[in-house]
Amino acid sequence: MTVTTALAHPEAVALADEQLAAWLKQEGFEEPPPAGPAPLGPGAAAGPATERLRLGERVLFDRDQGPLRDGPGAGRYDRRRLRTPAPHGTQQLTLTVATGADGPTWVRLEAETHSTGTGVRTPCRVPVPELARSLLPLLDATDGPAAVHTGPRVITADEVDALIDELCDPERRLPVVVASVPVNVPLDGWVHDVVAPLCRQLPGLATAYVLDPGARTGFNVALEYHTVYGGAVRTYLPEVDPASRQDSARHPVLARGRIEEDLRRAAGLLAREPRRLAADQPLPPPLAAVPVLRVPPPQLRRAAERTTGRTAGNAADGAADRTAGGRGPERAAARADLTALAREEQQDRAEQQARADELERVRHTLRLERRDHRERGQGRDSRDIREGRLRSGARALTGRHCLAPAGGGPALGAHPAVRPVARPGAPDTFSELMARLGEFPLVTFTGDQKTALALDGLQCTGAGWARLAWDGLTALQEYAEAAVRGAAGGDFKQWCERTPEGCRRFPPRKAVRGESRTVFSHTKWKRERMLPVPECVDASRRAFMGAHLRIGGGRTAPRLHYLDDCSGSGRIYVGYIGLHLTNTRTN
């Protein structure tokens, strides 16, 4: 959550501390003592003031304050970080208040779940913290000039122009969710029973509005390419262009039928795009200038606390030790305390590195497996022998499957993206492909293997299907590795169009982002594409997989359907490999 407030920096911090202390008390944890003022004068310390408090068993509270990275004159910040135990890990809540030299006060709230252990776990969605719901109204939070509400607000005909101005405002960062009311359905009942539960996961991530019958007409007339009606809900991303028909495709619509079919699942779908935008959008300058939180090691903290006393009373302490026979028990207690703090700090560092270590192990395993496959396929042969094998493979494919004219070479040069030549280690059948799916740690197959194995009986019409599917899975794996690091630069289609050097290229024309509107609106055809996913992705264990890869042509037209959830669970789920699912062109 990233919003602004008209409150002064000290007032915003005091309000945040008050709400955080109230929540801690309600959860049965100790309340932290008040924080001291930040020294922001000519004699202020160069670095931030940081402290760590223990509020309960495995409950750690860190807070720091100080100048922004650009210097004392550039503004200041206050930050609070709370860690509480959770199943298989730790829940972390970070609240940051930052104010630049000139401009509003920014408030950012981040909620995360850090998994621990040696196994790779698929994280679940983190729910919206209650702290966000309590803070928003008290802060009078805004997104640009518009107020940020905790729930949907009804728009009348007189307020349509203001809503359109908000949608087109260039300073808007948050998505705007606009809901319509079906004809002959009471407004209050629809808002209370449908829209409010639907927007339960949106506080702080988006603003929500409901068009009453009078406002719906004026809104749709003004936005002829961005309309919403019939009980549907539309998410308007920043930078709306009302005059562009092409721009309308950027703003997803959630149909009434899908909402009423499963309200809980629809709420998760509606929150997916605001969550992605909140995670991917660059931070405003004051928040970007907040330094990294660094809690000093326990021994350094203890030394800093005792520096003055040690300097002033070193001789007196020595005399007292000699006179009283030493302070053995006190020193033993101090050493025990120091050991406990060191163990606590070590646990914190382990939790912070857990996810990074898991991902690095996955990458290392993948690199070893790929090297092993290359060595097994290529051996230690010379370059001439390898090139001879490739030419032989090309001629074999040409003769058997009509993928290139006689000779093979010109066709391969003309169409390098298709890759009809069998790469060393690539499977020739779907039976082998399904047995080797474990070589893609970030790609999970959730479908029925029978539909894929059935393609082996049709190899007489296109024997390159298994190899092309392998190319697609390899490209999906490499894309997922970059996407979980935030370095993919777009979706898988864009990855195929701009494949980085050294990565496996899949033909962009064979990567399809989604199904047509006709397929999506056809109940039976849409149901065929509702494919299995883990419960952490969707509570119903089903998700619409419109994105697919074309791994064949003709009447059979095999397809590979997948769901890109790299921004959520960090994986890609393949729900179907088989013959083309039903549409207007299939029998």
C-alpha positions as CSV (number, residue, x, y, z in Angstrom):
1,M,0.0,0.0,0.0
2,T,1.4,3.4,-1.0
3,V,-0.6,6.5,-0.3
4,T,-0.2,10.1,0.7
5,T,-1.6,12.1,3.6
6,A,-2.1,15.8,4.3
7,L,-0.9,15.3,7.9
8,A,2.5,16.5,9.0
9,H,5.2,13.9,9.3
10,P,5.2,13.8,13.2
11,E,1.4,13.5,13.2
12,A,1.4,10.7,10.7
13,V,4.0,8.8,12.6
14,A,2.2,9.3,16.0
15,L,-1.0,8.1,14.4
16,A,0.7,5.0,12.9
17,D,2.4,4.1,16.2
18,E,-1.0,4.4,18.0
19,Q,-2.8,2.1,15.7
20,L,0.1,-0.4,15.6
21,A,0.3,-0.5,19.5
22,A,-3.5,-1.0,19.6
23,W,-3.2,-3.9,17.2
24,L,-0.4,-5.5,19.1
25,K,-2.4,-5.2,22.4
26,Q,-5.4,-6.9,20.7
27,E,-3.2,-9.7,19.5
28,G,-1.8,-10.3,23.0
29,F,1.7,-8.9,22.4
30,E,3.6,-6.3,24.5
31,E,3.3,-2.7,23.4
32,P,6.6,-1.0,22.4
33,P,7.7,2.0,24.4
34,P,7.4,5.4,22.7
35,A,10.2,6.2,20.3
36,G,12.4,9.2,20.9
37,P,12.5,12.2,18.5
38,A,14.9,11.9,15.6
39,P,17.9,14.2,15.8
40,L,17.7,16.3,12.7
41,G,19.8,19.3,13.4
42,P,23.3,20.4,12.4
43,G,24.8,18.1,15.0
44,A,22.7,15.1,14.1
45,A,24.3,11.7,13.6
46,A,25.2,10.8,10.0
47,G,23.3,7.5,10.1
48,P,19.8,6.5,11.1
49,A,18.9,5.7,14.7
50,T,17.9,2.0,14.9
51,E,16.7,-0.2,17.7
52,R,15.3,-3.7,18.1
53,L,12.7,-4.7,20.8
54,R,11.5,-8.2,21.7
55,L,7.7,-8.1,22.3
56,G,7.1,-11.8,22.9
57,E,8.2,-15.3,21.9
58,R,9.6,-14.9,18.3
59,V,8.0,-11.4,18.1
60,L,10.6,-8.8,17.0
61,F,10.0,-5.1,16.6
62,D,12.5,-2.9,14.7
63,R,12.2,0.8,14.2
64,D,14.5,3.4,12.8
65,Q,14.4,7.0,11.8
66,G,16.6,9.6,10.3
67,P,17.3,11.6,7.1
68,L,16.6,10.4,3.7
69,R,19.6,9.2,1.6
70,D,19.9,12.5,-0.3
71,G,20.9,14.3,2.9
72,P,19.4,15.9,6.0
73,G,17.9,18.7,3.9
74,A,16.1,16.3,1.6
75,G,13.6,15.1,4.2
76,R,13.2,12.4,6.9
77,Y,11.6,9.1,7.4
78,D,10.3,6.8,10.2
79,R,10.0,3.1,9.8
80,R,8.5,0.2,11.9
81,R,9.0,-3.5,11.1
82,L,7.2,-6.2,13.0
83,R,7.9,-9.9,12.8
84,T,5.5,-12.5,14.2
85,P,5.6,-16.3,13.9
86,A,3.5,-18.0,11.2
87,P,3.2,-21.7,10.1
88,H,6.4,-22.7,8.3
89,G,7.9,-19.2,8.5
90,T,7.5,-15.6,9.7
91,Q,5.0,-12.9,8.9
92,Q,6.6,-9.5,8.4
93,L,4.8,-6.1,8.4
94,T,6.7,-2.9,7.5
95,L,5.3,0.6,7.9
96,T,7.3,3.5,6.4
97,V,6.4,7.2,6.7
98,A,8.6,9.5,4.5
99,T,8.4,13.2,3.8
100,G,10.6,15.0,1.2
101,A,11.9,18.5,1.4
102,D,8.7,19.8,-0.3
103,G,5.6,17.7,-1.0
104,P,3.2,15.5,0.8
105,T,3.9,12.8,3.4
106,W,4.0,9.3,1.9
107,V,2.9,6.2,3.9
108,R,3.8,2.7,2.7
109,L,2.6,-0.6,4.3
110,E,4.2,-3.9,3.2
111,A,3.0,-7.3,4.3
112,E,5.0,-10.4,3.5
113,T,5.4,-14.1,4.5
114,H,8.9,-15.4,4.7
115,S,9.1,-19.2,4.5
116,T,11.8,-21.1,6.3
117,G,13.2,-24.6,5.9
118,T,15.1,-26.5,3.2
119,G,12.1,-27.4,1.0
120,V,10.8,-25.1,-1.7
121,R,7.3,-24.0,-0.7
122,T,4.7,-22.2,-2.7
123,P,3.7,-19.1,-0.7
124,C,0.0,-18.2,-0.3
125,R,-1.4,-14.8,-0.8
126,V,-0.8,-12.5,2.1
127,P,-4.2,-11.0,3.3
128,V,-4.7,-7.3,3.6
129,P,-3.6,-6.3,7.1
130,E,-6.2,-4.9,9.5
131,L,-3.7,-2.1,10.1
132,A,-4.4,-0.9,6.5
133,R,-8.2,-0.8,7.1
134,S,-7.8,1.2,10.4
135,L,-5.1,3.6,9.1
136,L,-6.7,4.7,5.8
137,P,-9.6,6.7,7.2
138,L,-7.6,8.2,10.0
139,L,-4.8,9.4,7.6
140,D,-7.4,10.9,5.1
141,A,-5.3,9.0,2.6
142,T,-5.1,10.2,-1.0
143,D,-3.8,9.0,-4.3
144,G,-3.0,12.2,-6.2
145,P,-6.0,14.4,-5.7
146,A,-8.4,11.5,-5.1
147,A,-9.3,10.1,-1.7
148,V,-8.5,6.4,-0.9
149,H,-11.5,4.6,0.7
150,T,-11.6,1.3,2.5
151,G,-14.8,0.2,0.7
152,P,-16.8,0.9,-2.4
153,R,-18.5,4.3,-2.7
154,V,-21.7,4.9,-4.7
155,I,-21.5,7.4,-7.6
156,T,-24.5,9.4,-8.7
157,A,-25.0,11.2,-12.0
158,D,-23.7,14.5,-10.6
159,E,-20.4,12.8,-9.7
160,V,-19.6,11.2,-13.0
161,D,-17.4,14.0,-14.3
162,A,-15.3,13.9,-11.1
163,L,-14.9,10.2,-11.5
164,I,-13.8,10.5,-15.1
165,D,-11.3,13.2,-14.1
166,E,-9.9,10.8,-11.5
167,L,-9.6,8.0,-14.1
168,C,-7.6,10.3,-16.4
169,D,-5.5,12.0,-13.8
170,P,-1.8,11.6,-14.7
171,E,-0.8,11.6,-11.0
172,R,-3.0,8.5,-10.2
173,R,-1.0,5.5,-9.1
174,L,-3.7,3.1,-7.8
175,P,-6.1,1.2,-10.0
176,V,-9.8,2.3,-9.9
177,V,-12.4,-0.4,-9.7
178,V,-15.8,0.6,-11.1
179,A,-18.8,-1.7,-10.5
180,S,-22.1,-1.6,-12.3
181,V,-25.5,-2.7,-11.0
182,P,-27.7,-5.1,-13.0
183,V,-31.0,-3.9,-14.3
184,N,-34.0,-4.4,-11.9
185,V,-31.7,-5.2,-9.0
186,P,-31.8,-3.0,-5.9
187,L,-28.7,-0.8,-5.6
188,D,-28.3,-1.2,-1.8
189,G,-28.7,-5.0,-1.9
190,W,-26.2,-5.4,-4.7
191,V,-23.6,-3.2,-3.0
192,H,-24.0,-4.9,0.3
193,D,-24.2,-8.5,-0.9
194,V,-21.9,-8.5,-3.9
195,V,-19.7,-5.5,-4.4
196,A,-18.5,-5.1,-0.7
197,P,-17.4,-8.7,-0.4
198,L,-15.9,-8.6,-3.9
199,C,-13.7,-5.6,-2.9
200,R,-12.7,-7.1,0.5
201,Q,-9.1,-7.5,-0.7
202,L,-8.7,-4.1,-2.2
203,P,-8.1,-1.6,0.7
204,G,-4.9,0.3,0.1
205,L,-4.4,-1.4,-3.3
206,A,-7.3,0.2,-5.3
207,T,-10.2,2.6,-4.9
208,A,-13.7,1.2,-5.7
209,Y,-16.9,2.9,-6.9
210,V,-20.4,1.7,-7.8
211,L,-22.4,3.4,-10.5
212,D,-26.0,3.9,-9.7
213,P,-28.5,3.6,-12.6
214,G,-28.3,7.3,-13.4
215,A,-24.5,7.5,-13.3
216,R,-24.1,4.3,-15.5
217,T,-25.7,6.0,-18.5
218,G,-23.6,9.2,-18.3
219,F,-20.4,7.2,-17.6
220,N,-20.8,4.8,-20.5
221,V,-21.7,7.7,-22.9
222,A,-18.5,9.6,-21.9
223,L,-16.3,6.5,-22.1
224,E,-17.7,4.7,-25.1
225,Y,-14.6,2.5,-25.4
226,H,-14.3,1.8,-21.7
227,T,-17.8,1.0,-20.7
228,V,-19.0,-1.2,-17.8
229,Y,-22.6,-2.4,-17.4
230,G,-24.9,-5.4,-16.5
231,G,-23.4,-6.1,-13.1
232,A,-19.8,-6.4,-14.4
233,V,-16.8,-4.8,-12.7
234,R,-14.0,-3.1,-14.5
235,T,-10.5,-2.3,-13.3
236,Y,-9.1,0.9,-14.7
237,L,-5.3,1.0,-14.6
238,P,-3.4,4.4,-14.5
239,E,-3.2,6.5,-17.7
240,V,-6.6,5.9,-19.2
241,D,-7.1,7.2,-22.7
242,P,-10.8,7.6,-23.3
243,A,-10.4,8.3,-27.0
244,S,-8.4,5.2,-27.7
245,R,-10.2,1.9,-28.6
246,Q,-6.9,0.0,-28.3
247,D,-6.4,1.3,-24.8
248,S,-9.6,-0.3,-23.6
249,A,-7.9,-3.7,-23.8
250,R,-5.6,-2.8,-20.9
251,H,-8.4,-2.5,-18.4
252,P,-9.8,-6.0,-17.5
253,V,-13.5,-6.7,-17.0
254,L,-14.9,-9.2,-14.5
255,A,-18.3,-10.4,-15.8
256,R,-21.4,-10.8,-13.7
257,G,-21.6,-14.5,-14.4
258,R,-18.1,-15.1,-13.0
259,I,-18.8,-13.0,-9.9
260,E,-22.0,-14.8,-9.0
261,E,-20.5,-18.3,-9.8
262,D,-18.0,-18.0,-7.0
263,L,-17.8,-14.7,-5.2
264,R,-14.7,-15.6,-3.2
265,R,-12.8,-16.7,-6.2
266,A,-13.9,-13.6,-8.1
267,A,-12.6,-11.4,-5.3
268,G,-9.2,-13.0,-5.6
269,L,-9.2,-12.4,-9.4
270,L,-10.2,-8.8,-8.9
271,A,-7.3,-8.2,-6.5
272,R,-4.7,-9.9,-8.7
273,E,-4.0,-6.9,-11.0
274,P,-3.9,-4.3,-8.1
275,R,-1.5,-6.6,-6.2
276,R,0.8,-6.9,-9.2
277,L,0.7,-3.1,-9.8
278,A,1.5,-2.4,-6.2
279,A,4.5,-4.7,-6.3
280,D,5.9,-3.6,-9.7
281,Q,5.3,0.1,-9.7
282,P,8.4,2.3,-8.9
283,L,8.4,4.0,-5.5
284,P,8.0,7.7,-5.3
285,P,11.2,9.7,-4.7
286,P,10.8,10.1,-0.9
287,L,10.2,6.4,-0.3
288,A,12.9,5.4,-2.8
289,A,15.4,7.5,-0.8
290,V,14.7,5.6,2.5
291,P,17.9,3.7,3.4
292,V,17.9,-0.1,3.8
293,L,17.0,-1.2,7.4
294,R,20.2,-2.4,9.0
295,V,19.9,-3.6,12.6
296,P,23.4,-3.6,14.2
297,P,24.7,-6.9,15.7
298,P,23.9,-7.5,19.4
299,Q,27.4,-7.1,20.5
300,L,27.7,-3.8,18.8
301,R,24.5,-2.6,20.2
302,R,25.6,-3.6,23.7
303,A,28.9,-1.9,23.3
304,A,27.3,1.3,22.1
305,E,25.0,1.3,25.1
306,R,27.9,1.0,27.5
307,T,30.5,3.2,25.8
308,T,29.9,6.2,28.0
309,G,29.9,4.3,31.2
310,R,33.0,2.3,30.2
311,T,34.9,5.5,29.4
312,A,33.9,7.3,32.6
313,G,34.0,4.6,35.1
314,N,36.7,2.1,33.9
315,A,39.0,2.8,36.9
316,A,36.2,2.8,39.4
317,D,34.9,-0.5,38.1
318,G,38.3,-2.1,38.3
319,A,38.7,-1.0,41.9
320,A,35.2,-2.2,42.8
321,D,36.0,-5.6,41.3
322,R,39.2,-6.0,43.2
323,T,37.5,-4.8,46.4
324,A,34.3,-6.8,46.2
325,G,35.9,-9.9,44.8
326,G,34.6,-9.4,41.3
327,R,31.2,-9.4,39.8
328,G,31.1,-13.0,38.5
329,P,27.3,-13.5,38.6
330,E,26.5,-10.2,36.8
331,R,29.1,-10.9,34.1
332,A,27.7,-14.4,33.6
333,A,24.2,-13.0,33.2
334,A,25.5,-10.4,30.8
335,R,27.2,-13.1,28.7
336,A,24.0,-15.3,28.7
337,D,22.0,-12.2,27.5
338,L,24.6,-11.5,24.8
339,T,24.4,-15.1,23.6
340,A,20.7,-15.0,23.4
341,L,20.7,-11.8,21.4
342,A,23.3,-13.3,19.1
343,R,21.2,-16.4,18.5
344,E,18.2,-14.2,17.8
345,E,20.1,-12.1,15.3
346,Q,21.3,-15.2,13.6
347,Q,17.7,-16.5,13.3
348,D,16.7,-13.2,11.7
349,R,19.4,-13.3,9.1
350,A,18.5,-16.9,8.3
351,E,14.9,-16.0,7.8
352,Q,15.8,-13.1,5.5
353,Q,18.0,-15.3,3.4
354,A,15.7,-18.3,3.3
355,R,13.9,-17.5,0.1
356,A,17.0,-16.2,-1.7
357,D,18.8,-19.4,-0.8
358,E,15.9,-21.6,-2.0
359,L,15.8,-19.9,-5.3
360,E,19.6,-20.0,-5.7
361,R,19.5,-23.8,-5.0
362,V,16.9,-24.2,-7.7
363,R,19.0,-22.3,-10.2
364,H,22.1,-24.2,-9.4
365,T,20.3,-27.6,-9.8
366,L,18.9,-26.4,-13.1
367,R,22.4,-25.4,-14.4
368,L,23.9,-28.7,-13.4
369,E,21.1,-30.7,-15.1
370,R,21.4,-28.6,-18.3
371,R,25.2,-29.1,-18.4
372,D,24.7,-32.8,-17.8
373,H,22.2,-33.1,-20.6
374,R,24.5,-31.2,-23.0
375,E,27.4,-33.5,-22.1
376,R,25.4,-36.6,-22.5
377,G,23.9,-35.5,-25.8
378,Q,27.1,-34.0,-27.3
379,G,29.8,-36.0,-25.5
380,R,33.3,-34.8,-26.1
381,D,33.0,-34.8,-29.9
382,S,34.6,-32.2,-32.0
383,R,32.7,-29.3,-33.6
384,D,32.7,-31.0,-37.0
385,I,31.1,-34.1,-35.7
386,R,28.4,-32.1,-33.9
387,E,27.6,-30.1,-37.0
388,G,27.4,-33.3,-39.0
389,R,24.9,-34.7,-36.5
390,L,22.8,-31.5,-36.7
391,R,22.7,-31.7,-40.5
392,S,21.8,-35.4,-40.4
393,G,19.0,-34.6,-37.9
394,A,17.7,-31.8,-40.2
395,R,17.6,-34.2,-43.2
396,A,15.8,-36.8,-41.2
397,L,13.2,-34.4,-40.1
398,T,12.8,-33.1,-43.6
399,G,12.2,-36.6,-45.0
400,R,9.8,-37.8,-42.3
401,H,7.8,-34.8,-41.3
402,C,7.8,-32.2,-44.2
403,L,9.2,-29.4,-41.9
404,A,11.7,-28.3,-44.5
405,P,12.5,-28.8,-48.2
406,A,15.1,-31.3,-49.4
407,G,18.6,-30.4,-48.1
408,G,17.3,-28.9,-44.8
409,G,19.8,-26.1,-44.6
410,P,18.0,-23.2,-46.3
411,A,14.8,-23.8,-44.5
412,L,16.5,-23.8,-41.2
413,G,18.2,-20.6,-42.0
414,A,15.0,-19.0,-43.1
415,H,13.0,-20.0,-40.0
416,P,15.5,-20.2,-37.0
417,A,12.7,-19.7,-34.4
418,V,10.9,-22.9,-35.3
419,R,14.0,-25.0,-34.4
420,P,13.0,-28.2,-36.3
421,V,16.4,-29.7,-35.6
422,A,16.3,-32.0,-32.6
423,R,18.5,-30.5,-29.9
424,P,20.8,-32.9,-27.9
425,G,18.7,-34.1,-25.0
426,A,15.3,-33.0,-26.4
427,P,12.6,-35.8,-26.1
428,D,11.2,-37.3,-29.3
429,T,7.9,-38.4,-27.7
430,F,5.5,-37.0,-25.1
431,S,6.0,-40.1,-23.0
432,E,9.6,-39.1,-22.5
433,L,8.7,-35.4,-22.1
434,M,6.2,-36.2,-19.3
435,A,8.8,-38.3,-17.5
436,R,11.3,-35.4,-17.6
437,L,9.0,-32.6,-16.4
438,G,11.0,-32.5,-13.2
439,E,13.8,-30.7,-15.1
440,F,11.7,-27.5,-14.9
441,P,11.6,-26.6,-11.2
442,L,9.5,-23.4,-11.7
443,V,7.1,-25.0,-14.2
444,T,4.5,-27.3,-12.6
445,F,2.2,-29.6,-14.6
446,T,-1.2,-29.9,-13.0
447,G,-3.2,-31.5,-15.8
448,D,-4.0,-35.0,-17.0
449,Q,-1.1,-36.8,-18.7
450,K,-3.4,-38.9,-20.8
451,T,-4.2,-36.1,-23.2
452,A,-0.5,-35.5,-23.8
453,L,0.4,-39.2,-24.2
454,A,-2.3,-39.5,-26.7
455,L,-0.4,-37.2,-29.0
456,D,2.3,-39.9,-29.5
457,G,-0.3,-41.9,-31.5
458,L,-0.6,-39.0,-34.0
459,Q,3.1,-38.5,-34.7
460,C,2.6,-39.4,-38.3
461,T,1.0,-36.0,-38.9
462,G,3.7,-34.0,-37.1
463,A,6.5,-35.6,-35.2
464,G,8.1,-32.3,-34.1
465,W,5.3,-31.6,-31.5
466,A,7.2,-33.1,-28.6
467,R,10.4,-31.2,-29.4
468,L,8.4,-27.9,-29.9
469,A,6.6,-28.5,-26.6
470,W,10.0,-29.1,-24.9
471,D,11.2,-25.8,-26.5
472,G,8.2,-24.0,-25.0
473,L,8.7,-25.5,-21.5
474,T,12.4,-24.6,-21.6
475,A,11.5,-21.0,-22.5
476,L,8.8,-20.9,-19.8
477,Q,11.4,-22.0,-17.2
478,E,13.9,-19.4,-18.2
479,Y,11.2,-16.7,-18.3
480,A,10.1,-17.8,-14.8
481,E,13.6,-17.6,-13.5
482,A,13.8,-14.0,-14.6
483,A,10.2,-13.1,-13.6
484,V,10.6,-14.1,-10.0
485,R,13.6,-11.7,-9.9
486,G,11.6,-9.0,-11.5
487,A,13.8,-9.0,-14.6
488,A,11.6,-10.5,-17.2
489,G,10.6,-7.1,-18.7
490,G,7.0,-8.1,-19.4
491,D,4.9,-11.2,-20.0
492,F,6.0,-14.4,-21.7
493,K,4.9,-13.1,-25.2
494,Q,7.2,-10.1,-24.7
495,W,9.9,-12.4,-23.5
496,C,9.6,-14.4,-26.7
497,E,9.8,-11.2,-28.8
498,R,12.9,-10.0,-27.0
499,T,14.6,-13.1,-25.7
500,P,17.8,-12.3,-23.9
501,E,21.1,-13.5,-25.2
502,G,21.9,-17.1,-24.2
503,C,18.3,-18.0,-23.5
504,R,16.2,-20.5,-25.5
505,R,14.0,-18.6,-28.0
506,F,10.4,-19.8,-28.6
507,P,8.6,-18.4,-31.7
508,P,6.6,-15.3,-30.7
509,R,3.8,-16.2,-33.2
510,K,3.3,-19.5,-31.3
511,A,2.9,-17.8,-27.9
512,V,-0.7,-16.6,-27.4
513,R,-1.7,-14.4,-24.5
514,G,-5.3,-15.4,-24.2
515,E,-8.4,-16.8,-25.9
516,S,-10.8,-14.7,-27.9
517,R,-13.8,-13.0,-26.3
518,T,-16.1,-15.6,-28.0
519,V,-14.3,-18.5,-26.3
520,F,-14.2,-16.6,-23.0
521,S,-18.0,-15.9,-23.0
522,H,-19.0,-19.4,-24.1
523,T,-19.8,-21.3,-21.0
524,K,-18.8,-24.8,-22.2
525,W,-15.6,-23.7,-24.0
526,K,-14.6,-21.6,-21.0
527,R,-15.2,-24.5,-18.6
528,E,-12.8,-26.7,-20.7
529,R,-10.1,-24.1,-20.0
530,M,-10.7,-24.0,-16.2
531,L,-7.8,-26.1,-15.4
532,P,-6.3,-27.4,-12.1
533,V,-4.1,-25.2,-9.9
534,P,-3.0,-25.4,-6.2
535,E,-5.2,-24.0,-3.6
536,C,-2.7,-21.3,-2.8
537,V,-3.3,-19.9,-6.3
538,D,-7.1,-20.2,-6.2
539,A,-9.3,-21.5,-3.4
540,S,-11.5,-23.4,-5.9
541,R,-8.4,-25.2,-7.2
542,R,-9.3,-24.2,-10.8
543,A,-8.2,-21.2,-12.9
544,F,-8.9,-20.0,-16.4
545,M,-5.8,-20.7,-18.6
546,G,-6.4,-18.7,-21.8
547,A,-2.7,-18.3,-22.4
548,H,-1.3,-21.1,-24.5
549,L,1.5,-22.2,-26.8
550,R,0.8,-23.6,-30.3
551,I,2.8,-26.8,-30.6
552,G,1.1,-28.0,-33.8
553,G,-1.1,-27.1,-36.7
554,G,-3.8,-28.4,-38.9
555,R,-7.1,-29.9,-37.6
556,T,-5.5,-31.5,-34.6
557,A,-3.6,-28.4,-33.6
558,P,-2.1,-29.4,-30.3
559,R,-1.9,-26.8,-27.6
560,L,-0.1,-26.2,-24.2
561,H,-2.2,-24.1,-21.8
562,Y,-0.6,-22.4,-18.9
563,L,-1.1,-19.9,-16.1
564,D,1.7,-17.4,-15.4
565,D,1.6,-16.9,-11.6
566,C,5.3,-15.7,-11.2
567,S,4.1,-12.5,-9.5
568,G,2.1,-14.6,-7.0
569,S,3.4,-18.0,-6.1
570,G,6.5,-17.7,-8.2
571,R,5.6,-20.5,-10.6
572,I,4.1,-21.3,-14.0
573,Y,1.3,-23.9,-14.0
574,V,0.7,-26.0,-17.1
575,G,-2.8,-27.3,-17.0
576,Y,-3.2,-28.9,-20.4
577,I,-1.1,-30.5,-23.1
578,G,-3.1,-32.1,-25.9
579,L,-5.3,-31.6,-28.9
580,H,-6.9,-28.2,-29.5
581,L,-9.7,-27.5,-27.1
582,T,-13.1,-26.7,-28.5
583,N,-13.7,-23.3,-30.3
584,T,-15.4,-22.0,-33.4
585,R,-13.0,-23.8,-35.7
586,T,-12.9,-27.3,-34.1
587,N,-15.4,-30.1,-34.7
